[in-house]
């Protein structure tokens, strides 16, 4: 690394990038630098932009709605097939598929175009969802959810890439905030809508009635999304485009992520010990696939699905790790705070869920606020660190919840976590986009979503495994004698039985859950702190306010590489 590069501070302007760094950012191995570095501007009228966003955001809304609908339907679906013990695999198969296929859409959107990649994602998601509604067995339903996840992983990624193409970076954060509001709205409505549809028409209707929204989104994307790619891509034959797909890289990446997440998921859902051959076998397989993936991406693939040169750069690496740790903490909080109110405070499920309402409002507000600040100031570094610090403070407040904690704290301590994390997710995405070349925008966005979704799944799986390990140990210390094993198993698998126990057993169960959750909350603080540390190296790049300014940034960066004098 050059001396000039080492001396760059976090506030280094984008236009002053060193030649070496810029070259690393834009020159894919095996690709020739095009004569015209800047594709035509993708400027659309206000009316067309509204229709494009309606098509893209309706798909995002549906993806969020679908997730919570399915979570609500796990119990009735398990009862219908008389396989409640396998109902958790409905969610696991979808999440695994999403994590594995999310990063692939970055490169696919460069090959098939934004419209082609989005239509592929909608087709897979729609096919899987339709098959779920017709599934004759639990195995068929699990497989259909995996197909839906192949498309669900692309809906958010390609939507984000397409909006980036259409909106200047300085305004991009505000649009991301609006996207997050729609995502939160879909996630919030999914539970009650899914429950109502199940009670009124049966669980199959919850899948089949999603099809009209899917068709609406598909038609709008087909008719209105027309984003131009570089001429050298648009003029290629279908065979040449297919050759650009990194099949080996995609296969090894799926093996890496799939084996890793499956190992953690089986550990938490099947309650297998860490020493079980299946668990450590999956982890070893993940390491082997990871080594093969790095070798393929470094030495073999001319168009890598995840360019190693990109991940090794300062800001992309920092953003990726920040997204990972932040997502682990955020989803652990999302799942374990309601459990605290159910198992320790012995509140009803409805009341426990209501305690997440301030958090949901904070999520939407934080994302929009971050977008507004970036639009006003063109800066994101200080905002990112402040937001991370808010999540650390919120995590510490939650750790100190006790029997005598006031209702004020129980309702509002979680707010800084939601507000801060929503802001971090928005600012880190913009930081990633602003730090890479135009040719790498799509792939970089896919990498961001990969680390984010992987963190989400691990946040739930690891916190669940840790909770059960500590809870089991504490219960065995406090409950002994005849029938103790049966009582402990009942307490571990259902919080609703706690209120039915006699006072000594109830006190032991509540204290054990409180101790276990406190350990989980401390780990959440640690993850939020690691997120803060990972955000420190992020560089502050100029956020262009117009399409013309943004194109000028890309031209000057290319000129730095080729040695061509910059435009006056």
DRENNUKE-530213 format. One record per residue (C-alpha): residue in one letter; x, y, z. Coordinates in steps of 0.02 Angstrom, whole numbers. Layout:
N
NODE   aa        X        Y        Z
NODE    A        X        Y        Z
...
END
This chain:
568
NODE   aa        X        Y        Z
NODE    X        0        0        0
NODE    X       68      171      -47
NODE    X      118      302       83
NODE    X      -13      421       14
NODE    X     -146      290       37
NODE    X      -96      258      218
NODE    X     -104      443      257
NODE    X     -285      460      200
NODE    X     -404      506      339
NODE    X     -584      458      363
NODE    X     -635      623      282
NODE    X     -536      598      122
NODE    X     -632      667      -29
NODE    X     -680      539     -160
NODE    X     -604      642     -302
NODE    X     -432      633     -222
NODE    X     -423      443     -226
NODE    X     -252      374     -262
NODE    X     -223      294     -429
NODE    X     -186      125     -353
NODE    X     -345      121     -250
NODE    X     -452      180     -394
NODE    X     -379       48     -507
NODE    X     -420      -85     -379
NODE    X     -596      -20     -369
NODE    X     -642      -23     -553
NODE    X     -536     -147     -649
NODE    X     -611     -322     -639
NODE    X     -489     -460     -680
NODE    X     -511     -512     -861
NODE    X     -608     -356     -913
NODE    X     -546     -220    -1026
NODE    X     -571      -40     -975
NODE    X     -702       31    -1093
NODE    X     -663      184    -1196
NODE    X     -811      277    -1124
NODE    X     -807      249     -936
NODE    X     -978      325     -904
NODE    X    -1136      241     -967
NODE    X    -1279      355    -1018
NODE    X    -1370      443     -878
NODE    X    -1523      351     -813
NODE    X    -1631      505     -788
NODE    X    -1819      482     -786
NODE    X    -1966      599     -764
NODE    X    -2051      616     -597
NODE    X    -2203      517     -654
NODE    X    -2097      375     -724
NODE    X    -1992      372     -567
NODE    X    -2150      354     -462
NODE    X    -2206      205     -567
NODE    X    -2034      125     -559
NODE    X    -2027      145     -370
NODE    X    -2204       76     -355
NODE    X    -2151      -81     -447
NODE    X    -1991     -104     -348
NODE    X    -2059      -56     -177
NODE    X    -2218     -160     -193
NODE    X    -2103     -311     -208
NODE    X    -2004     -255      -55
NODE    X    -2166     -231       42
NODE    X    -2226     -404       -9
NODE    X    -2062     -485       42
NODE    X    -2076     -411      217
NODE    X    -2261     -455      228
NODE    X    -2226     -634      175
NODE    X    -2093     -658      309
NODE    X    -2205     -616      457
NODE    X    -2357     -701      379
NODE    X    -2261     -865      373
NODE    X    -2197     -841      551
NODE    X    -2378     -824      608
NODE    X    -2432     -979      512
NODE    X    -2300    -1101      576
NODE    X    -2412    -1173      712
NODE    X    -2569    -1200      605
NODE    X    -2466    -1271      460
NODE    X    -2378    -1392      578
NODE    X    -2545    -1446      650
NODE    X    -2621    -1468      476
NODE    X    -2485    -1587      420
NODE    X    -2468    -1661      595
NODE    X    -2282    -1620      592
NODE    X    -2265    -1475      713
NODE    X    -2091    -1534      760
NODE    X    -2031    -1489      584
NODE    X    -2123    -1323      563
NODE    X    -1967    -1222      605
NODE    X    -1887    -1287      444
NODE    X    -2014    -1185      344
NODE    X    -1928    -1026      402
NODE    X    -1753    -1100      405
NODE    X    -1761    -1159      223
NODE    X    -1815     -987      166
NODE    X    -1682     -894      264
NODE    X    -1544    -1012      209
NODE    X    -1595     -990       28
NODE    X    -1603     -800       46
NODE    X    -1428     -793      121
NODE    X    -1354     -906      -11
NODE    X    -1427     -820     -163
NODE    X    -1428     -637     -110
NODE    X    -1249     -596     -167
NODE    X    -1275     -680     -336
NODE    X    -1399     -548     -392
NODE    X    -1268     -412     -390
NODE    X    -1173     -491     -535
NODE    X    -1335     -553     -617
NODE    X    -1402     -375     -623
NODE    X    -1246     -325     -721
NODE    X    -1269     -470     -843
NODE    X    -1458     -480     -864
NODE    X    -1490     -296     -829
NODE    X    -1585     -226     -681
NODE    X    -1752     -271     -759
NODE    X    -1699     -448     -803
NODE    X    -1628     -483     -630
NODE    X    -1782     -412     -543
NODE    X    -1900     -513     -653
NODE    X    -1798     -669     -615
NODE    X    -1811     -635     -428
NODE    X    -1999     -602     -439
NODE    X    -2025     -759     -544
NODE    X    -1934     -871     -419
NODE    X    -2018     -789     -270
NODE    X    -2189     -800     -353
NODE    X    -2166     -981     -407
NODE    X    -2111    -1034     -233
NODE    X    -2253     -939     -149
NODE    X    -2383    -1014     -267
NODE    X    -2315    -1189     -238
NODE    X    -2325    -1159      -50
NODE    X    -2511    -1129      -68
NODE    X    -2531    -1296     -159
NODE    X    -2406    -1399      -58
NODE    X    -2472    -1575      -25
NODE    X    -2346    -1614      113
NODE    X    -2227    -1534      236
NODE    X    -2077    -1585      129
NODE    X    -2153    -1502      -24
NODE    X    -2189    -1344       75
NODE    X    -2011    -1335      141
NODE    X    -1942    -1357      -36
NODE    X    -2062    -1223     -103
NODE    X    -2004    -1100       31
NODE    X    -1825    -1132      -24
NODE    X    -1874    -1088     -203
NODE    X    -1960     -930     -141
NODE    X    -1801     -884      -46
NODE    X    -1700     -894     -207
NODE    X    -1804     -749     -270
NODE    X    -1830     -662     -103
NODE    X    -1642     -642      -89
NODE    X    -1642     -540     -249
NODE    X    -1793     -428     -221
NODE    X    -1711     -313      -93
NODE    X    -1539     -319     -178
NODE    X    -1594     -279     -356
NODE    X    -1720     -150     -294
NODE    X    -1580      -61     -201
NODE    X    -1464      -69     -353
NODE    X    -1599        0     -469
NODE    X    -1638      146     -353
NODE    X    -1452      184     -342
NODE    X    -1447      196     -532
NODE    X    -1590      321     -533
NODE    X    -1557      428     -378
NODE    X    -1401      536     -344
NODE    X    -1304      478     -192
NODE    X    -1341      631      -87
NODE    X    -1528      594      -98
NODE    X    -1507      405      -98
NODE    X    -1514      388       92
NODE    X    -1685      472      100
NODE    X    -1754      349      -27
NODE    X    -1677      206       70
NODE    X    -1767      271      223
NODE    X    -1932      266      131
NODE    X    -1892       89       75
NODE    X    -1863       39      255
NODE    X    -2029      116      307
NODE    X    -2119        8      179
NODE    X    -2021     -144      235
NODE    X    -2068     -108      416
NODE    X    -2250      -81      368
NODE    X    -2254     -248      278
NODE    X    -2171     -337      425
NODE    X    -2293     -256      546
NODE    X    -2449     -302      446
NODE    X    -2394     -480      408
NODE    X    -2438     -550      579
NODE    X    -2618     -489      593
NODE    X    -2652     -515      407
NODE    X    -2585     -693      413
NODE    X    -2686     -733      568
NODE    X    -2847     -662      494
NODE    X    -2826     -755      329
NODE    X    -2790     -918      419
NODE    X    -2945     -901      529
NODE    X    -3057     -848      385
NODE    X    -2997     -948      235
NODE    X    -2861    -1067      294
NODE    X    -2672    -1052      289
NODE    X    -2657    -1086      101
NODE    X    -2747     -923       63
NODE    X    -2607     -825      146
NODE    X    -2490     -884        8
NODE    X    -2610     -881     -139
NODE    X    -2677     -706     -102
NODE    X    -2501     -634     -118
NODE    X    -2506     -669     -305
NODE    X    -2602     -510     -357
NODE    X    -2468     -399     -278
NODE    X    -2333     -503     -364
NODE    X    -2420     -485     -532
NODE    X    -2438     -297     -505
NODE    X    -2252     -281     -466
NODE    X    -2203     -393     -613
NODE    X    -2305     -289     -737
NODE    X    -2236     -123     -676
NODE    X    -2055     -185     -679
NODE    X    -2081     -252     -855
NODE    X    -2161      -92     -919
NODE    X    -2068       45     -827
NODE    X    -1895      -13     -771
NODE    X    -1775       29     -912
NODE    X    -1601       59     -842
NODE    X    -1460       67     -968
NODE    X    -1302      -33     -941
NODE    X    -1132       -2    -1023
NODE    X    -1132      -28    -1212
NODE    X    -1007     -171    -1202
NODE    X    -1133     -270    -1099
NODE    X    -1291     -222    -1194
NODE    X    -1215     -269    -1362
NODE    X    -1155     -441    -1307
NODE    X    -1240     -599    -1368
NODE    X    -1337     -710    -1248
NODE    X    -1196     -837    -1253
NODE    X    -1068     -705    -1205
NODE    X    -1178     -646    -1062
NODE    X    -1197     -822     -996
NODE    X    -1007     -842    -1000
NODE    X     -996     -693     -882
NODE    X    -1092     -789     -748
NODE    X     -975     -853     -614
NODE    X    -1046    -1029     -595
NODE    X     -901    -1100     -494
NODE    X     -895     -949     -380
NODE    X    -1083     -954     -353
NODE    X    -1081    -1140     -315
NODE    X     -939    -1128     -188
NODE    X    -1017     -973     -107
NODE    X    -1183    -1065      -85
NODE    X    -1088    -1211       -8
NODE    X     -994    -1095      112
NODE    X    -1144     -998      175
NODE    X    -1266    -1144      168
NODE    X    -1160    -1264      272
NODE    X    -1117    -1129      400
NODE    X    -1296    -1073      428
NODE    X    -1365    -1249      423
NODE    X    -1244    -1301      559
NODE    X    -1299    -1159      674
NODE    X    -1483    -1185      632
NODE    X    -1476    -1371      673
NODE    X    -1385    -1332      835
NODE    X    -1526    -1218      892
NODE    X    -1680    -1303      817
NODE    X    -1633    -1485      846
NODE    X    -1537    -1446     1008
NODE    X    -1390    -1552      952
NODE    X    -1228    -1539     1052
NODE    X    -1080    -1447      975
NODE    X     -986    -1612      974
NODE    X    -1116    -1696      863
NODE    X    -1036    -1760      701
NODE    X    -1167    -1674      594
NODE    X    -1133    -1503      672
NODE    X     -944    -1502      662
NODE    X     -951    -1593      495
NODE    X    -1054    -1449      423
NODE    X     -932    -1321      494
NODE    X     -783    -1412      418
NODE    X     -875    -1423      252
NODE    X     -906    -1235      262
NODE    X     -720    -1203      287
NODE    X     -676    -1313      139
NODE    X     -804    -1227       27
NODE    X     -740    -1058       87
NODE    X     -560    -1102       39
NODE    X     -619    -1160     -132
NODE    X     -722    -1001     -152
NODE    X     -573     -888     -116
NODE    X     -464     -985     -238
NODE    X     -596     -978     -375
NODE    X     -629     -793     -350
NODE    X     -444     -749     -341
NODE    X     -368     -856     -478
NODE    X     -503     -932     -586
NODE    X     -656     -826     -619
NODE    X     -637     -681     -743
NODE    X     -801     -603     -679
NODE    X     -806     -647     -493
NODE    X     -973     -646     -403
NODE    X     -881     -572     -253
NODE    X     -717     -492     -309
NODE    X     -589     -523     -172
NODE    X     -502     -360     -220
NODE    X     -662     -269     -172
NODE    X     -685     -353       -3
NODE    X     -502     -315       40
NODE    X     -527     -128       19
NODE    X     -542      -23      174
NODE    X     -720       44      167
NODE    X     -806     -109       88
NODE    X     -726     -223      217
NODE    X     -774     -107      361
NODE    X     -952      -89      298
NODE    X     -972     -277      274
NODE    X     -913     -318      451
NODE    X    -1016     -176      526
NODE    X    -1172     -242      438
NODE    X    -1136     -417      501
NODE    X    -1113     -373      685
NODE    X    -1252     -244      682
NODE    X    -1374     -370      608
NODE    X    -1326     -503      736
NODE    X    -1364     -382      878
NODE    X    -1522     -311      798
NODE    X    -1607     -479      765
NODE    X    -1553     -552      931
NODE    X    -1637     -402     1013
NODE    X    -1791     -420      905
NODE    X    -1818     -601      957
NODE    X    -1762     -596     1140
NODE    X    -1842     -437     1206
NODE    X    -2019     -507     1185
NODE    X    -1958     -668     1267
NODE    X    -1902     -566     1418
NODE    X    -2078     -498     1443
NODE    X    -2157     -671     1417
NODE    X    -2038     -774     1525
NODE    X    -1977     -651     1657
NODE    X    -2119     -525     1672
NODE    X    -2250     -659     1632
NODE    X    -2344     -541     1518
NODE    X    -2462     -604     1383
NODE    X    -2396     -633     1208
NODE    X    -2493     -481     1148
NODE    X    -2417     -369     1281
NODE    X    -2243     -437     1247
NODE    X    -2264     -398     1063
NODE    X    -2327     -223     1099
NODE    X    -2161     -183     1184
NODE    X    -2083     -192     1011
NODE    X    -2198      -55      945
NODE    X    -2083       90      999
NODE    X    -1939       -5      919
NODE    X    -2034      -20      754
NODE    X    -2072      166      754
NODE    X    -1890      204      792
NODE    X    -1833       94      647
NODE    X    -1934      193      521
NODE    X    -1890      360      598
NODE    X    -1703      324      610
NODE    X    -1687      273      429
NODE    X    -1778      427      364
NODE    X    -1682      540      483
NODE    X    -1516      471      420
NODE    X    -1569      500      240
NODE    X    -1624      678      280
NODE    X    -1458      719      367
NODE    X    -1356      651      222
NODE    X    -1460      749       98
NODE    X    -1437      909      198
NODE    X    -1253      892      240
NODE    X    -1180      770      114
NODE    X    -1090      686      261
NODE    X    -1112      518      345
NODE    X     -960      475      451
NODE    X    -1007      566      613
NODE    X    -1188      511      593
NODE    X    -1135      329      576
NODE    X    -1028      332      734
NODE    X    -1160      424      835
NODE    X    -1292      299      781
NODE    X    -1180      152      828
NODE    X    -1150      230      998
NODE    X    -1339      241     1024
NODE    X    -1355       53      997
NODE    X    -1218       19     1125
NODE    X    -1305      130     1254
NODE    X    -1473       47     1220
NODE    X    -1397     -125     1241
NODE    X    -1321      -77     1408
NODE    X    -1487       -8     1470
NODE    X    -1573     -172     1426
NODE    X    -1439     -273     1518
NODE    X    -1486     -183     1681
NODE    X    -1671     -224     1674
NODE    X    -1724     -292     1845
NODE    X    -1882     -328     1944
NODE    X    -1895     -147     2002
NODE    X    -1857      -67     1832
NODE    X    -1986       66     1794
NODE    X    -2110       46     1650
NODE    X    -2033      200     1569
NODE    X    -1869      106     1542
NODE    X    -1954      -55     1493
NODE    X    -2046       33     1351
NODE    X    -1915      157     1291
NODE    X    -1742       83     1323
NODE    X    -1755      -13     1160
NODE    X    -1790      144     1057
NODE    X    -1607      198     1035
NODE    X    -1568       22      971
NODE    X    -1699       34      834
NODE    X    -1662      215      790
NODE    X    -1474      191      788
NODE    X    -1472       27      692
NODE    X    -1591       93      559
NODE    X    -1476      242      536
NODE    X    -1320      131      528
NODE    X    -1397       16      398
NODE    X    -1438      167      289
NODE    X    -1272      258      308
NODE    X    -1163      104      284
NODE    X    -1254       60      122
NODE    X    -1221      236       56
NODE    X    -1040      227      116
NODE    X    -1017       64       21
NODE    X    -1094      135     -139
NODE    X     -991      294     -126
NODE    X     -827      200     -104
NODE    X     -831       90     -260
NODE    X     -825      120     -446
NODE    X     -980      121     -555
NODE    X     -939      -51     -624
NODE    X     -939     -122     -447
NODE    X    -1099      -42     -380
NODE    X    -1210     -193     -406
NODE    X    -1086     -320     -339
NODE    X    -1046     -211     -187
NODE    X    -1231     -194     -146
NODE    X    -1250     -383     -155
NODE    X    -1102     -405      -36
NODE    X    -1182     -284       88
NODE    X    -1345     -381       88
NODE    X    -1252     -547      105
NODE    X    -1166     -494      266
NODE    X    -1327     -417      329
NODE    X    -1436     -570      300
NODE    X    -1302     -689      366
NODE    X    -1294     -585      525
NODE    X    -1483     -591      542
NODE    X    -1490     -781      535
NODE    X    -1341     -803      651
NODE    X    -1411     -674      771
NODE    X    -1566     -780      795
NODE    X    -1477     -950      793
NODE    X    -1330     -906      906
NODE    X    -1434     -810     1033
NODE    X    -1557     -956     1040
NODE    X    -1417    -1082     1066
NODE    X    -1335     -975     1200
NODE    X    -1501     -944     1288
NODE    X    -1544    -1129     1295
NODE    X    -1370    -1178     1357
NODE    X    -1372    -1053     1502
NODE    X    -1557    -1083     1540
NODE    X    -1533    -1272     1551
NODE    X    -1385    -1253     1669
NODE    X    -1477    -1131     1783
NODE    X    -1636    -1236     1788
NODE    X    -1538    -1392     1835
NODE    X    -1457    -1295     1978
NODE    X    -1624    -1233     2044
NODE    X    -1743    -1377     2008
NODE    X    -1699    -1548     2075
NODE    X    -1788    -1702     2139
NODE    X    -1920    -1819     2065
NODE    X    -1988    -1762     1898
NODE    X    -1860    -1622     1882
NODE    X    -1806    -1670     1706
NODE    X    -1985    -1668     1642
NODE    X    -2020    -1500     1723
NODE    X    -1860    -1424     1652
NODE    X    -1903    -1482     1476
NODE    X    -2077    -1408     1489
NODE    X    -2006    -1240     1546
NODE    X    -1875    -1238     1408
NODE    X    -1999    -1272     1269
NODE    X    -2145    -1162     1322
NODE    X    -2150    -1003     1425
NODE    X    -2338    -1017     1445
NODE    X    -2319    -1156     1575
NODE    X    -2220    -1045     1694
NODE    X    -2373     -955     1764
NODE    X    -2455    -1125     1799
NODE    X    -2312    -1187     1910
NODE    X    -2315    -1178     2100
NODE    X    -2227    -1025     2175
NODE    X    -2055    -1104     2208
NODE    X    -2044    -1180     2035
NODE    X    -2110    -1021     1955
NODE    X    -1978     -918     2044
NODE    X    -1842    -1039     1987
NODE    X    -1902    -1030     1806
NODE    X    -1914     -840     1805
NODE    X    -1742     -819     1885
NODE    X    -1664     -942     1763
NODE    X    -1737     -853     1612
NODE    X    -1682     -685     1682
NODE    X    -1503     -748     1704
NODE    X    -1497     -826     1531
NODE    X    -1570     -674     1445
NODE    X    -1448     -559     1535
NODE    X    -1303     -658     1460
NODE    X    -1384     -643     1288
NODE    X    -1409     -455     1312
NODE    X    -1226     -434     1363
NODE    X    -1174     -522     1202
NODE    X    -1287     -403     1106
NODE    X    -1193     -256     1182
NODE    X    -1029     -336     1128
NODE    X    -1093     -356      949
NODE    X    -1151     -175      945
NODE    X     -980     -122     1009
NODE    X     -894     -224      873
NODE    X    -1008     -138      747
NODE    X     -947       30      813
NODE    X     -765      -24      798
NODE    X     -794      -84      620
NODE    X     -869       84      573
NODE    X     -713      181      626
NODE    X     -613      145      465
NODE    X     -757      197      350
NODE    X     -702      338      236
NODE    X     -805      495      209
NODE    X     -827      514       21
NODE    X     -914      657      -67
NODE    X    -1099      624      -97
NODE    X    -1147      700     -265
NODE    X    -1312      794     -265
NODE    X    -1357      777     -450
NODE    X    -1337      650     -590
NODE    X    -1213      766     -677
NODE    X    -1103      782     -522
NODE    X    -1108      594     -498
NODE    X    -1055      561     -678
NODE    X     -915      687     -656
NODE    X     -853      590     -504
NODE    X     -848      428     -606
NODE    X     -760      513     -753
NODE    X     -626      591     -644
NODE    X     -595      426     -557
NODE    X     -572      341     -726
NODE    X     -458      480     -782
NODE    X     -351      452     -628
NODE    X     -324      272     -684
NODE    X     -289      305     -867
NODE    X     -187      464     -840
NODE    X     -308      566     -945
NODE    X     -320      749     -891
NODE    X     -478      783     -790
NODE    X     -617      892     -858
NODE    X     -592     1074     -815
END
